[in-house]
């Protein structure tokens, strides 16, 4: 994702660009209406002039014809009278040509004036757009700077809490009071971990929106990442009475990827699968090579996802629609952005009551 594309996708800029397009369309419509009115007025003027000229000529000829009838019968026109009529027709034709030429010049002049006016209108609109964008960028920069300072301080405090918790857990707990201390310390450690992950998610969202999401690919064994994910979630899965299984080709499967980011994707997807699975269920992690590169799959036997949620679960702050609404709905959004930063794709296949299967591809396998 380039910096320019990321900035252009910011909600503030999308709204500003939409306003610009609407403003330009209004300007174009107004100028088109003015042009139509000008042309209609000019056409009406020349039409009236022609009608008057034709009427004058017709009356003159009727008067002349009345003098050339004898006993109600027409007589032959003299040569002079014929020449006069020809001259009158030619004069009328020249007059009409002059009028048409004047009309054409007037229309061209009006078109140039309207085009110049349109240019000025658009330049003014562009100036307003640049001012709004500069203001928006300044607000985003201030927000990011503030968030960076806050997260730095919060991380420091969480570090101190984590160290204190470690000391408490290292203290002998033969007595009941000591056991209670250990119980509370474990609870604190769990909450510290959750807060740390939340901070990481928020920082990732800021990086995504600013176009600076850090991805540093290197040669990695994809099967090792799956095994590490299972090891990380083994205790959690057991506490939920769930089984984690791995299906992957034998031997190492090498690919060029960012190890931290792909582990993050797997953690977000597997964490969701555990959260929404009932006791006694199973979650499978699968890896296979195909025409798209390496395809990772995490499937569960949970309640599935409602059809109307399928297109939105990878968006920011989106929830799958289950009764359990814990979290901010950032995990799958960050997963999608991390996969796309690798040039891959992520999607889900699900049916209510029949579980879900999340798939994502990494298009950079390394031949064995």
Helices and strands as residue ranges (DSSP letters): H 3-8, H 11-66, E 69-70, E 73-74, H 79-170, H 176-210, E 218-221, H 222-239, E 243-247, E 254-257, H 259-275, E 282-290, E 293-299, G 307-309, H 331-341, E 346-350, E 356-362
